[in-house]
Amino acid sequence: MDVISVIRTKRDKGELSPEQIDWVIDAYTRGEVADEQMSALAMAILLNGMNRDEIARWTAAMIASGERMDFSSLSRPTADKHSTGGVGDKITLPLAPLVAACGAAVPQLSGRGLGHTGGTLDKLESIPGWRALLSNEEMLHVLDTTGAVICAAGDGLAPADKKLYALRDVTGTVEAIPLIASSIMSKKIAEGTGSLVLDVKVGTGAFMKNIEDARELASTMVALGTDSGVKTVALLTDMSTPLGLTAGNALEVRESVEVLAGGGPADVVELTIALAREMLDAAGVKDADPAKALADGSAMDVWRRMIAAQGGDPDATLPVAREQHVVTAPSSGVLTRLDAYDIGIAAWRLGAGRARKEDPVQAGAGVELHAKPGDTVTAGQPLLTLHTDTPEKFDYALKSLEGAWDIAAAGTAFTPNPIVLD
Ligand code: URA
């Protein structure tokens, strides 16, 4: 087999054979296929697509490139959630302990932020002492003793995806449904969860900008999971506006703790409970009430134990950025749009995100929202507060906010998008 013939097959809109797929993934993982050859193939896939058989084989080959985890020794059914990524998407933080409090075990392998979307591990690392890197044994121990674990995927899990995802990131080949679906599902199937709920985001702040693409991505991933014996369901959820009132690492941890304490913004609470219901249903846990577990403190108890089991201090003061800048509403009326992508870029420019994988992030940086679409605002009132340790970044962040909102005349009827679209 040679890589040029594999690239030519896809370049010429052909179907890759199972043998070609197995060979190219294995050879790339072992370093026999060069990055420039794999990026040519990834671009050909982005432009010409793959059919469901090719995607299934590609996913299986990425799973086979590494180890598979096994949670069959646990006494509880396992349920995991994956979000395709968005702005202010802190849902994993309250959700994992909530679902554990309701009776399922939650092995949550999470990622770091890249570009305008935040990463769960970056958020949790703003808690002093908390560790994202656990051995497989430590992960199993935290899961067994607290009911939930949120950590980084080990190097042994789908190594082909690790290499390919980093390559796609720098070659403009992230936004391909076959590559996104196989990337996400190879890790989730190799992780060994019994059930999986996918939160497929739609809108300006998401990979998928329209509902048709999101539906295609969701159904591709659900089919991959189901065919591998993982009970998989998907929700399509809105990402045209940031979730909650914060985008940034420590800011989002603070908001998540508010939700675990029975408060927090209504959209974060609604989506957390909707996803928890789906996860418990998929895991076969009956008669659990996630709303009650948030209100009675049992989810908060699991959160505290889970953070402490990974070296974190749940009572520690969270970092606060050194400088703040308040952005005010330019006119009075009804806020009808607050763009998730623009807010995400601003948070990233303030230091909450990274441009390259190895960049550090600022724990306290980000954007705080004082109004959401549907709210009435008055000229001069605070609309956003920008937080950073590096105030020279304010101007750069403010540029990304030009045109980030619309304010309609007072009294204009306006209904915000529902959180769960389908
Ligand atoms: N998240 C992943 O893990 N892979 C992708 O390709 C996109 C988002």
Residues whose N, C-alpha, C, O or C-beta is under 5 A from the ligand:
A	BS01	URA	T84 V174 L179 I180 S183 I184
